[in-house]
Amino acid sequence: MIKNHLKEWRARQAQRGISKATLARRIRVNRSYVTKMEQGKAVPSLQVALLLAEYFGCTVDELFELEAEKTPEFSHDHMLPNGHLNED
């Protein structure tokens, strides 16, 4: 899962009078998509992530981070010689 800090970065811009609609126009998306990204309901494409970083004057890493996902534990005893998991 990807965690984003978009809402915090946009709040800093809002203090300077820059609206969500302005941001949306600048990164070539609609305003509702910006809202969905802020809420974590949409993950931007690489192009949009780069445009956001350029707009805010930061790096993509400062806007987005990978959250550790819980994966089921499995034994290597279930691995096939080709490296695939034997699900039998």
N, CA, C and O of each residue as an XYZ file, in Angstrom:
352
protein
N       0.844     -1.174      0.000
C       0.000      0.000      0.000
C       0.897      1.248      0.000
O       1.976      1.252      0.593
N       0.443      2.272     -0.655
C       1.199      3.517     -0.729
C       0.547      4.557      0.175
O      -0.648      4.833      0.062
N       1.334      5.119      1.058
C       0.873      6.198      1.938
C       1.322      7.504      1.282
O       2.431      7.595      0.756
N       0.452      8.509      1.319
C       0.859      9.778      0.736
C       0.751     10.915      1.742
O      -0.021     10.862      2.699
N       1.539     11.924      1.494
C       1.558     13.126      2.332
C       1.037     14.326      1.552
O       1.347     15.478      1.855
N       0.239     14.019      0.542
C      -0.270     15.047     -0.349
C      -1.099     16.089      0.385
O      -0.989     17.284      0.110
N      -1.921     15.642      1.310
C      -2.801     16.576      2.029
C      -1.980     17.613      2.804
O      -2.327     18.794      2.830
N      -0.893     17.161      3.432
C      -0.053     18.089      4.194
C       0.640     19.091      3.266
O       0.704     20.285      3.561
N       1.156     18.589      2.145
C       1.824     19.483      1.191
C       0.830     20.480      0.599
O       1.154     21.655      0.429
N      -0.376     20.014      0.287
C      -1.366     20.924     -0.281
C      -1.825     21.951      0.743
O      -2.109     23.095      0.388
N      -1.901     21.553      2.014
C      -2.301     22.504      3.067
C      -1.320     23.671      3.140
O      -1.719     24.816      3.353
N      -0.032     23.370      2.961
C       0.970     24.448      2.951
C       0.718     25.414      1.802
O       0.876     26.626      1.950
N       0.322     24.864      0.652
C       0.045     25.713     -0.509
C      -1.242     26.507     -0.294
O      -1.336     27.663     -0.707
N      -2.232     25.889      0.350
C      -3.509     26.560      0.589
C      -3.318     27.799      1.452
O      -4.046     28.781      1.303
N      -2.345     27.757      2.348
C      -2.054     28.924      3.187
C      -1.598     30.103      2.333
O      -1.727     31.262      2.728
N      -1.064     29.786      1.157
C      -0.626     30.839      0.234
C      -1.698     31.158     -0.805
O      -1.445     31.880     -1.769
N      -2.904     30.610     -0.596
C      -4.024     30.925     -1.470
C      -4.122     30.074     -2.722
O      -4.830     30.440     -3.660
N      -3.428     28.949     -2.757
C      -3.493     28.069     -3.915
C      -4.523     26.979     -3.643
O      -4.412     26.240     -2.665
N      -5.517     26.885     -4.506
C      -6.637     25.973     -4.275
C      -6.394     24.578     -4.844
O      -5.445     24.339     -5.591
N      -7.281     23.675     -4.463
C      -7.241     22.310     -4.984
C      -7.483     22.325     -6.497
O      -6.884     21.544     -7.236
N      -8.361     23.218     -6.946
C      -8.646     23.324     -8.377
C      -7.417     23.784     -9.151
O      -7.157     23.300    -10.253
N      -6.664     24.712     -8.582
C      -5.431     25.182     -9.223
C      -4.431     24.047     -9.335
O      -3.817     23.858    -10.385
N      -4.265     23.295     -8.262
C      -3.358     22.152     -8.275
C      -3.791     21.151     -9.339
O      -2.963     20.657    -10.104
N      -5.081     20.853     -9.388
C      -5.603     19.882    -10.354
C      -5.289     20.314    -11.785
O      -4.841     19.504    -12.596
N      -5.522     21.580    -12.093
C      -5.214     22.084    -13.440
C      -3.729     21.950    -13.745
O      -3.340     21.568    -14.849
N      -2.910     22.267    -12.758
C      -1.461     22.249    -12.954
C      -0.912     20.848    -13.230
O       0.049     20.693    -13.984
N      -1.529     19.821    -12.613
C      -1.041     18.452    -12.828
C      -1.919     17.692    -13.824
O      -1.762     16.485    -14.008
N      -2.849     18.415    -14.466
C      -3.668     17.884    -15.555
C      -4.619     16.761    -15.138
O      -4.768     15.766    -15.847
N      -5.257     16.934    -13.983
C      -6.299     16.004    -13.525
C      -7.482     16.835    -13.056
O      -7.389     18.061    -12.993
N      -8.604     16.179    -12.724
C      -9.724     16.953    -12.193
C      -9.630     17.050    -10.671
O      -8.900     16.293    -10.031
N     -10.367     17.975    -10.119
C     -10.303     18.262     -8.685
C     -10.698     17.053     -7.840
O     -10.119     16.825     -6.777
N     -11.672     16.283     -8.301
C     -12.108     15.120     -7.526
C     -11.004     14.059     -7.451
O     -10.932     13.311     -6.475
N     -10.147     13.991     -8.470
C      -9.034     13.042     -8.437
C      -8.022     13.456     -7.368
O      -7.454     12.598     -6.692
N      -7.793     14.758     -7.210
C      -6.903     15.240     -6.154
C      -7.470     14.826     -4.796
O      -6.728     14.373     -3.925
N      -8.773     14.980     -4.617
C      -9.425     14.576     -3.373
C      -9.234     13.080     -3.128
O      -8.911     12.671     -2.013
N      -9.430     12.267     -4.157
C      -9.270     10.817     -4.009
C      -7.826     10.455     -3.651
O      -7.597      9.557     -2.841
N      -6.861     11.144     -4.246
C      -5.466     10.879     -3.896
C      -5.212     11.238     -2.436
O      -4.563     10.484     -1.711
N      -5.723     12.385     -2.008
C      -5.530     12.813     -0.612
C      -6.133     11.817      0.370
O      -5.590     11.600      1.453
N      -7.241     11.221     -0.002
C      -7.923     10.262      0.868
C      -7.333      8.855      0.768
O      -7.750      7.954      1.496
N      -6.372      8.667     -0.124
C      -5.785      7.354     -0.301
C      -6.645      6.407     -1.116
O      -6.411      5.198     -1.118
N      -7.643      6.948     -1.811
C      -8.533      6.128     -2.626
C      -8.052      6.010     -4.066
O      -8.606      5.233     -4.843
N      -7.035      6.768     -4.425
C      -6.454      6.706     -5.766
C      -4.945      6.812     -5.636
O      -4.427      7.580     -4.825
N      -4.249      6.030     -6.447
C      -2.790      6.076     -6.489
C      -2.400      6.696     -7.830
O      -2.789      6.188     -8.882
N      -1.642      7.778     -7.802
C      -1.326      8.453     -9.057
C      -0.361      7.662     -9.928
O       0.421      6.841     -9.449
N      -0.442      7.936    -11.205
C       0.536      7.364    -12.131
C       1.891      7.992    -11.840
O       1.982      8.981    -11.114
N       2.914      7.427    -12.396
C       4.254      7.987    -12.222
C       4.306      9.409    -12.753
O       4.923     10.278    -12.137
N       3.665      9.655    -13.886
C       3.662     10.998    -14.467
C       3.018     12.003    -13.515
O       3.554     13.092    -13.311
N       1.889     11.653    -12.938
C       1.205     12.558    -12.002
C       2.051     12.747    -10.747
O       2.144     13.861    -10.231
N       2.666     11.681    -10.249
C       3.527     11.798     -9.066
C       4.692     12.755     -9.340
O       5.044     13.569     -8.486
N       5.280     12.655    -10.516
C       6.381     13.555    -10.875
C       5.901     14.999    -11.016
O       6.594     15.926    -10.597
N       4.726     15.192    -11.599
C       4.166     16.549    -11.717
C       3.865     17.136    -10.336
O       4.091     18.322    -10.099
N       3.356     16.304     -9.429
C       3.097     16.769     -8.057
C       4.392     17.195     -7.371
O       4.450     18.251     -6.742
N       5.421     16.375     -7.496
C       6.701     16.695     -6.873
C       7.266     17.985     -7.448
O       7.784     18.820     -6.706
N       7.172     18.155     -8.758
C       7.650     19.393     -9.389
C       6.851     20.597     -8.890
O       7.418     21.648     -8.591
N       5.538     20.432     -8.806
C       4.665     21.515     -8.347
C       5.002     21.949     -6.920
O       5.085     23.142     -6.630
N       5.193     20.978     -6.040
C       5.470     21.290     -4.640
C       6.941     21.582     -4.365
O       7.289     22.032     -3.274
N       7.799     21.331     -5.339
C       9.231     21.586     -5.141
C       9.862     20.600     -4.176
O      10.691     20.969     -3.345
N       9.461     19.338     -4.294
C       9.987     18.296     -3.419
C      10.260     17.053     -4.246
O      10.121     17.071     -5.469
N      10.643     15.994     -3.591
C      10.860     14.729     -4.298
C       9.605     13.863     -4.190
O       8.754     14.086     -3.329
N       9.506     12.888     -5.065
C       8.392     11.938     -5.009
C       8.418     11.205     -3.670
O       7.369     10.920     -3.091
N       9.636     10.899     -3.175
C       9.772     10.208     -1.879
C       9.196     11.021     -0.727
O       8.726     10.454      0.259
N       9.227     12.341     -0.846
C       8.667     13.177      0.214
C       7.142     13.181      0.175
O       6.497     13.453      1.188
N       6.566     12.885     -0.975
C       5.111     12.854     -1.120
C       4.508     11.479     -0.865
O       3.405     11.367     -0.330
N       5.241     10.426     -1.253
C       4.699      9.071     -1.186
C       5.699      8.122     -0.543
O       6.911      8.287     -0.677
N       5.169      7.127      0.156
C       6.025      6.086      0.723
C       5.276      4.764      0.728
O       4.052      4.722      0.856
N       6.026      3.702      0.589
C       5.431      2.372      0.652
C       5.241      1.983      2.109
O       6.156      2.119      2.921
N       4.058      1.502      2.431
C       3.809      0.969      3.762
C       4.067     -0.532      3.718
O       3.764     -1.195      2.727
N       4.618     -1.048      4.778
C       4.873     -2.484      4.854
C       3.539     -3.221      4.832
O       2.621     -2.897      5.587
N       3.451     -4.200      3.969
C       2.230     -5.007      3.889
C       2.468     -6.328      4.594
O       3.540     -6.924      4.490
N       1.471     -6.764      5.300
C       1.572     -8.065      5.960
C       1.361     -9.141      4.913
O       0.354     -9.148      4.205
N       2.309    -10.038      4.825
C       2.192    -11.156      3.900
C       2.152    -12.443      4.701
O       2.787    -12.545      5.751
N       1.424    -13.408      4.221
C       1.356    -14.671      4.964
C       2.720    -15.344      5.000
O       3.478    -15.314      4.030
N       3.003    -15.938      6.119
C       4.249    -16.683      6.263
C       4.132    -17.998      5.509
O       3.075    -18.631      5.530
N       5.186    -18.412      4.852
C       5.185    -19.717      4.213
C       6.581    -20.304      4.320
O       7.576    -19.592      4.459
N       6.617    -21.594      4.252
C       7.868    -22.315      4.363
C       8.481    -22.503      2.985
O       7.766    -22.669      1.998
N       9.793    -22.476      2.921
C      10.472    -22.730      1.653
C      10.304    -24.182      1.224
O      10.636    -24.538      0.094
N       9.785    -25.030      2.129
C       9.518    -26.422      1.788
C       8.445    -26.523      0.708
O       8.350    -27.533      0.011
N       7.633    -25.466      0.573
C       6.558    -25.474     -0.403
C       6.972    -24.867     -1.742
O       6.137    -24.700     -2.631
N       8.247    -24.539     -1.891
C       8.730    -23.944     -3.132
C       9.097    -25.036     -4.131
O       9.693    -26.049     -3.767
N       8.742    -24.825     -5.368
C       9.108    -25.726     -6.448
C      10.517    -25.360     -6.928
O      10.983    -24.257     -6.644
N      11.202    -26.245     -7.640
C      12.546    -25.940     -8.120
C      12.629    -24.677     -8.969
O      13.680    -24.037     -9.012
N      11.539    -24.304     -9.647
C      11.551    -23.114    -10.500
C      11.303    -21.832     -9.709
O      11.227    -20.748    -10.288
N      11.174    -21.955     -8.377
C      10.977    -20.782     -7.529
C       9.527    -20.414     -7.296
O       9.249    -19.486     -6.536
N       8.592    -21.111     -7.927
C       7.184    -20.848     -7.705
C       6.670    -21.573     -6.473
O       7.234    -22.587     -6.062
N       5.634    -21.072     -5.904
C       5.037    -21.646     -4.706
C       4.135    -22.817     -5.086
O       3.267    -22.686     -5.949
N       4.345    -23.956     -4.441
C       3.476    -25.121     -4.647
C       2.282    -24.941     -3.727
O       2.424    -25.008     -2.506
N       1.121    -24.715     -4.293
C      -0.074    -24.422     -3.501
C      -0.920    -25.643     -3.203
O      -2.062    -25.505     -2.766
N      -0.392    -26.829     -3.427
C      -1.152    -28.064     -3.131
C      -1.260    -28.288     -1.658
O      -1.861    -29.271     -1.226
